[in-house]
Amino acid sequence: MTSFVNMVKRNLPISNNSEHESETQLKQSSLHKWIVLVLCLIIVALIAAIIAIVLQQQPKGPSNESSGPSNETSGPSKICLTPDCVEASAYILGKMNRSVDPCQDMYSFSCGGWLAQTHRPRDKVKWETADEVNAKVGVILQEVRSHNKR
C-alpha cells in the first residue's frame, strides 16, 4: 500500500503556488461557460432557421387573391355581386377620375373625382369620406325626425 501512495505522489504534480492554480482553473471554468453559451446560441439559431425554412416550404392554402388577371376558363369567379357590393363598387368608381393615367398620377386617378365632386364646408379644416357619410346620415336623421313629428 505504501508503494501505491508513493507512486501517486510521484505522478501528481506538486505546486507550491496554489493561488496560481486556482486562478487558472477559474479562467478555464469561465472560458468553458462561454463556450457552452455560444454553442447553445448556435444550436437555437439553427433550429429557428430550420423551422423558418420548413414553414416557408409548406404549400399555402387557397388564397383569396388572384395571382394574375382572371379569365373565364379559370373556374368559378369570387366576385361579390350582392346589391351592397355593387353599390359600393359604383360609389368607388364614381369617385375616381378615369381620364387620368394612373401610371402618371395615381393620386389624381384615385381621388380626383372625389375632390371634384366634394365641397368641404368652410368651417372644416379637413373633410374626408367618413365626414361626408356622417353629413349624409345627419341629413337622413333630420328627415326622419321631421317626418315623425308630423
KERO-779836 format. One record per residue: x, y, z of N, C-alpha, C in turn; residue in three letters. Coordinates in pm, whole numbers, padded with zeros to 5 digits, always signed. Layout:
XYZXYZXYZALA
...
//
This chain:
+00082-00119+00000+00000+00000+00000+00086+00125+00000MET
+00195+00120+00072+00282+00236+00074+00344+00261-00064THR
+00367+00157-00139+00422+00176-00273+00319+00245-00363SER
+00192+00214-00343+00087+00278-00421+00081+00426-00389PHE
+00087+00464-00263+00084+00603-00222+00204+00678-00276VAL
+00321+00614-00271+00443+00675-00325+00432+00696-00475ASN
+00374+00601-00543+00358+00612-00687+00264+00727-00721MET
+00153+00743-00647+00058+00850-00671+00125+00984-00644VAL
+00203+00994-00537+00271+01118-00505+00370+01157-00613LYS
+00438+01060-00672+00535+01090-00776+00466+01139-00904ARG
+00351+01084-00934+00282+01118-01059+00197+01245-01050ASN
+00162+01286-00932+00084+01407-00917+00176+01527-00914LEU
+00142+01631-00991+00225+01749-00986+00205+01821-00853PRO
+00312+01859-00792+00306+01928-00664+00349+02071-00690ILE
+00264+02164-00649+00295+02303-00670+00284+02377-00540SER
+00374+02466-00522+00372+02548-00402+00285+02672-00423ASN
+00248+02700-00547+00174+02821-00578+00027+02784-00602ASN
-00051+02768-00497-00190+02726-00510-00279+02838-00562SER
-00242+02963-00540-00320+03075-00592-00317+03076-00745GLU
-00201+03050-00801-00187+03048-00946-00274+02937-01006HIS
-00276+02823-00942-00358+02711-00990-00506+02744-00984GLU
-00553+02804-00877-00695+02834-00864-00735+02942-00964SER
-00646+03036-00991-00674+03140-01088-00685+03079-01228GLU
-00597+02987-01261-00601+02919-01390-00728+02837-01404THR
-00766+02768-01299-00890+02689-01302-01011+02780-01318GLN
-01009+02896-01254-01119+02990-01266-01131+03041-01409LEU
-01019+03073-01473-01020+03118-01612-01071+03009-01704LYS
-01026+02885-01679-01072+02774-01762-01221+02751-01743GLN
-01269+02764-01621-01411+02744-01593-01494+02852-01662SER
-01447+02977-01656-01518+03087-01722-01518+03068-01873SER
-01406+03029-01929-01398+03002-02073-01491+02888-02112LEU
-01497+02786-02030-01585+02673-02056-01731+02719-02059HIS
-01769+02805-01966-01907+02855-01962-01940+02935-02088LYS
-01848+03019-02135-01871+03097-02256-01883+03007-02378TRP
-01802+02905-02385-01808+02812-02498-01944+02741-02500ILE
-01990+02697-02385-02120+02630-02376-02232+02727-02416VAL
-02224+02852-02370-02325+02951-02404-02330+02977-02554LEU
-02215+02995-02616-02209+03020-02760-02263+02900-02837VAL
-02227+02781-02796-02278+02661-02864-02430+02652-02851LEU
-02484+02683-02734-02630+02681-02715-02697+02782-02807CYS
-02640+02903-02816-02697+03004-02905-02693+02961-03051LEU
-02587+02898-03092-02576+02849-03230-02680+02741-03256ILE
-02701+02652-03161-02800+02545-03177-02940+02605-03187ILE
-02972+02703-03102-03105+02766-03107-03124+02837-03240VAL
-03022+02906-03290-03032+02975-03418-03052+02875-03533ALA
-02984+02764-03528-03002+02661-03632-03143+02603-03630LEU
-03194+02577-03511-03331+02524-03500-03431+02625-03554ILE
-03413+02754-03520-03503+02857-03570-03496+02867-03722ALA
-03376+02857-03778-03361+02863-03923-03427+02744-03990ALA
-03413+02628-03933-03476+02508-03989-03629+02522-03986ILE
-03682+02571-03876-03828+02589-03864-03876+02690-03968ILE
-03802+02800-03984-03841+02901-04082-03840+02845-04224ALA
-03740+02767-04256-03732+02708-04390-03845+02610-04412ILE
-03875+02528-04313-03985+02431-04326-04118+02503-04345VAL
-04141+02608-04267-04268+02682-04278-04280+02751-04413LEU
-04170+02798-04468-04174+02863-04598-04199+02763-04710GLN
-04153+02642-04695-04166+02542-04800-04304+02477-04804GLN
-04381+02490-04694-04512+02427-04691-04605+02498-04789GLN
-04686+02420-04860-04781+02482-04953-04886+02558-04875PRO
-04919+02674-04927-05019+02757-04861-05157+02716-04908LYS
-05256+02745-04824-05394+02710-04855-05446+02798-04967GLY
-05573+02779-05002-05631+02859-05109-05631+03007-05070PRO
-05595+03089-05165-05584+03232-05140-05699+03305-05205SER
-05741+03414-05140-05848+03495-05197-05795+03588-05304ASN
-05665+03608-05308-05606+03697-05407-05569+03615-05530GLU
-05599+03671-05644-05559+03601-05766-05420+03644-05804SER
-05345+03554-05864-05207+03583-05899-05196+03657-06031SER
-05301+03669-06104-05296+03738-06232-05437+03769-06277GLY
-05449+03818-06397-05582+03850-06446-05666+03724-06460PRO
-05789+03734-06420-05876+03616-06428-05934+03605-06567SER
-05960+03483-06607-06027+03463-06733-06142+03366-06711ASN
-06225+03351-06810-06346+03272-06793-06318+03123-06779GLU
-06204+03077-06821-06174+02935-06815-06109+02894-06684THR
-06078+02989-06595-06005+02954-06474-06094+02897-06365SER
-06222+02896-06381-06310+02841-06280-06409+02944-06229GLY
-06482+02908-06123-06584+03000-06074-06520+03128-06018PRO
-06584+03239-06049-06535+03369-06006-06580+03398-05863SER
-06495+03466-05787-06528+03502-05650-06558+03651-05642LYS
-06643+03699-05731-06680+03840-05733-06812+03854-05660ILE
-06814+03950-05569-06936+03977-05493-07032+04056-05580CYS
-07150+04004-05601-07250+04070-05683-07376+04103-05606LEU
-07366+04107-05473-07482+04147-05394-07509+04295-05418THR
-07630+04340-05394-07661+04482-05416-07568+04576-05337PRO
-07531+04539-05216-07441+04624-05138-07303+04634-05203ASP
-07253+04521-05253-07121+04522-05317-07124+04603-05446CYS
-07228+04587-05523-07239+04660-05649-07250+04810-05620VAL
-07327+04847-05518-07342+04988-05481-07209+05047-05433GLU
-07137+04972-05351-07007+05020-05303-06908+05035-05418ALA
-06909+04940-05511-06820+04949-05627-06855+05070-05713SER
-06984+05093-05733-07026+05208-05812-06985+05339-05743ALA
-06993+05343-05612-06952+05463-05538-06802+05489-05557TYR
-06723+05383-05544-06578+05398-05559-06543+05439-05702ILE
-06603+05373-05800-06575+05408-05939-06620+05550-05971LEU
-06729+05594-05909-06777+05730-05931-06683+05835-05873GLY
-06606+05800-05775-06514+05895-05711-06375+05895-05777LYS
-06355+05807-05873-06226+05802-05943-06228+05895-06063MET
-06113+05942-06103-06101+06024-06223-06034+05936-06329ASN
-06117+05868-06407-06063+05772-06503-06004+05837-06628ARG
-06009+05969-06636-05947+06037-06751-05797+06056-06729SER
-05749+06032-06607-05607+06047-06574-05540+05911-06583VAL
-05418+05909-06637-05341+05785-06646-05285+05753-06509ASP
-05323+05637-06448-05274+05606-06314-05122+05588-06307PRO
-05057+05557-06418-04912+05544-06418-04844+05681-06408CYS
-04914+05785-06448-04860+05920-06442-04893+05990-06311GLN
-05017+05975-06263-05060+06045-06142-05166+05960-06070ASP
-05119+05872-05985-05209+05780-05915-05305+05854-05822MET
-05256+05959-05756-05341+06033-05663-05460+06096-05736TYR
-05435+06162-05847-05544+06223-05924-05637+06117-05981SER
-05582+06005-06021-05664+05896-06074-05759+05843-05967PHE
-05706+05817-05848-05788+05754-05745-05873+05853-05666SER
-05829+05977-05651-05901+06072-05565-05955+06192-05642CYS
-05921+06206-05768-05960+06325-05844-06109+06345-05855GLY
-06184+06238-05876-06329+06251-05885-06389+06295-05753GLY
-06342+06240-05644-06393+06277-05512-06362+06424-05483TRP
-06240+06467-05517-06203+06607-05494-06289+06702-05577LEU
-06322+06664-05700-06403+06750-05787-06549+06752-05744ALA
-06600+06640-05692-06742+06629-05657-06774+06675-05515GLN
-06675+06675-05428-06700+06703-05288-06654+06844-05253THR
-06741+06916-05184-06708+07052-05142-06698+07054-04991HIS
-06580+07089-04943-06554+07094-04799-06623+07218-04742ARG
-06696+07199-04633-06756+07316-04567-06647+07413-04521PRO
-06678+07541-04524-06578+07642-04491-06529+07632-04347ARG
-06612+07582-04257-06572+07575-04117-06490+07450-04084ASP
-06468+07364-04181-06391+07241-04159-06252+07255-04220LYS
-06151+07217-04141-06014+07220-04190-05987+07099-04278VAL
-06038+06984-04236-06022+06864-04318-06160+06803-04341LYS
-06174+06736-04453-06301+06675-04490-06271+06545-04561TRP
-06317+06435-04502-06287+06303-04555-06416+06234-04595GLU
-06402+06117-04653-06520+06039-04693-06607+06009-04572THR
-06544+05978-04458-06622+05949-04337-06702+06071-04294ALA
-06645+06190-04310-06718+06313-04277-06837+06331-04372ASP
-06815+06300-04498-06921+06310-04597-07036+06214-04564GLU
-07001+06092-04527-07102+05992-04490-07176+06037-04365VAL
-07104+06088-04264-07169+06138-04143-07265+06251-04174ASN
-07228+06340-04265-07316+06450-04303-07442+06398-04370ALA
-07427+06297-04458-07544+06239-04525-07635+06169-04424LYS
-07576+06099-04328-07656+06032-04225-07729+06136-04141VAL
-07662+06247-04112-07727+06355-04036-07848+06410-04108GLY
-07837+06429-04239-07949+06479-04319-08064+06378-04316VAL
-08032+06251-04329-08135+06146-04326-08204+06144-04190ILE
-08126+06155-04082-08185+06156-03947-08276+06276-03926LEU
-08238+06391-03977-08324+06509-03965-08455+06488-04040GLN
-08447+06426-04158-08568+06398-04235-08659+06301-04159GLU
-08598+06198-04099-08677+06101-04022-08742+06168-03902VAL
-08669+06253-03832-08725+06322-03715-08839+06414-03755ARG
-08819+06489-03864-08925+06581-03907-09047+06503-03956SER
-09024+06388-04015-09136+06305-04061-09213+06247-03941HIS
-09141+06208-03834-09205+06151-03716-09280+06256-03636ASN
-09244+06384-03646-09313+06491-03572-09447+06522-03633LYS
-09467+06495-03757-09594+06526-03826-09704+06441-03781ARG
//
